Amino acid sequence: WVFIPPPTKLFKQTTSKMGAYKYLEEIWRKKQSDVLRFLLRVRAWQYRQGKKVQKVSHPTRTDKAHKLGYKAKQGYVIYRVAVRRGGRKRPNYKGIVYGKPKNQGINQLKFARNLRSVAEERAGRVCSNLRVLNSYWINQDATYKYFEVILVDPNHVSIRNDPRINWIAKPVHKHRERRGLTSAGKKHRGLRVKGHRANNTMGGSHRAAWKRRNTKSMRRYR
């Protein structure tokens, strides 16, 4: 005969509690829900009335911004950028390419980079004294995609004294968005791949890997 205690003592009842950011994350995942469809439609109208690169007082997606490194303190800035959707039409006068038939395409060409990296570059061009940290999608309509870009002031004392972010104050990180060093930039460079599939990009890029393998380096005195 074995005594079995009642189930209340055997199993500890746990109640799962979600924080505010988790609720926000779940709402943004369900973009086809009535709430978000209405919000996105109203906000898209509002964004269309504004400038293409507009400073905003706080992030639209608080949870996403904080995941990507944003802090609600001095030295951090958010800019909203509108980028026109679609491919890249070749800017040739009257569509005439004076060259080989191979290069005569005008219309169905695609830009090599993604629109998010274009948004980061435009924000970095307007705010040339700031450093681009990261960016995220917030809205889109038939004509534009809207992104919010997180920028950091490298000269602000609260940034320079913060060991978690003061790496971005080094001169080597000037205009990192133009050199494909942000997350969106690394994506279009094909650097998101890991493991054996990344063999051709080891060393920084396809070109760096090729150059290293095809360069013979010899010691001067041997």
Helices and strands as residue ranges (DSSP letters): H 7-10, H 20-29, H 34-49, E 53-56, H 62-67, E 76-84, G 93-95, G 101-103, H 115-126, E 131-140, E 144-152, H 157-160, G 166-169, G 171-173, G 176-179, H 183-188, G 195-201, H 206-213
